[in-house]
Amino acid sequence: MKIIKPLNKSHEREQFDCGVEILNQFLRSTARQHIQKGISRTFVLTERDFPQNIIGFFTLTICEVRSEKLPSEIAKKYPAQVPAVKLARLAVAKQSSLAITNYNRGLVSQDRS
């Protein structure tokens, strides 16, 4: 069974390879620093039986949307700047046994409530 958890020290970041070096490097070197500094939050997809092995990850960050960029009928209901969450990064390991599309769908459709 697959689970999504916040990235922590127990996850084997060095073993992760999605085929895009800038994403690999972010996970290995930057993601935990950003968590500690409150810049962003990174979540990992793992197997329940092997929770240290990262299958995929996504990073969320806070941003603002200018209501002027929204359709006028929506924009008039909101202040000039609206808080939002941005999907900043999304990656799946190359060696994953299931189709990448399935993991991506699982990563972005999780109910985080």
N, C-alpha and C positions, 0 to 999 in steps of 0.2 A: 504494500500500500504506500502511496506517495503522500508526503506531508510537506507543508510550507512552514518555515520557521524563520525568525530573524537570524541573520548571520551572527555567529559568535566564534570564539577562539577554537572551539572543538571541530569546526568544519575544515576539511582539507582543501584549502584554497589553491595550494601549489599544484595539485593534481588536475584541476579544472582546465579544460581546453575546448573553447567553442569555435576555434578556427579564426577568430578575429583578435589579433594581439592586443589592441587597445582595450577591449572588454576584459580579456584575460588579465591584463596588467591592472586594470581598475579593481577587479575582484581581489587580486593578490596583494596589492600595495596601498590602495586608496580607500576602499569601501569601509573598512573598520575605522579608519581615521575620521571619515565623514560622519559615521555614526557617533563617535565619541564627541565630535565638535558640533553635533546637531545640524549638520548640513543636509544630510539625506539619511534614508533608511534602506538597507538592502535585505531582501528576503531570499532564502534559498529553498529549492525543491530537492528533497532527498527521499530515499526509501526509508520506511519506518525501521526496518531491520539493519540498515547501514546509514544511520543519521549523519555520519561525518562526511560521506561521499556526496558531493554536490552534482546534481543532474542539470540544474539550471538556476538562474537567479534573475531577480528584477530589483531595480532601485527606484524609490519614490522620493520626490523632493517637493517642497512647498513652493508655490509660485502665485502670481496674481494675474488675473485676466482683466483687461480694460473693458468695461461694459460697452464702450463705443464700438468695439470690434464685434459685438453680438448683433443679431438682427434687432431692429428698432423696437419691435413689440416685446422683446425680452429685455433689452437694455434698459428700458424705462422703469423696470421693476427693481433694478439693482443700483447700488452705489457706483461711483466711477471706477473703483477697483474692487474686484471680487476675489477672495482667497480661493485657491484651487490646489490640486495635487497633480504633479506631472510625472508620467512614467518616463524616467530619465534613461534607463538602460534595461535591456532584456536580452538574455543569452541562454543558450542550451548547449550542453556538452556534445561534441562531435560523436563520441562513442556511445551515445544513448541508444538503447535497443529499440525504442519505439520511435515512430515518426516525429520529427521535430515539430511539425504542426500541432500534434496532439499535446506536447509539452507546453508549447507557447500558449495554446488555448487554455490549458490548465493553470498556467502561471497568471494569466491576466483575468481569469474568470472567478478567482477565489473570492468568496464572501468574507471580507475581513471585519465584519461587525461583531 
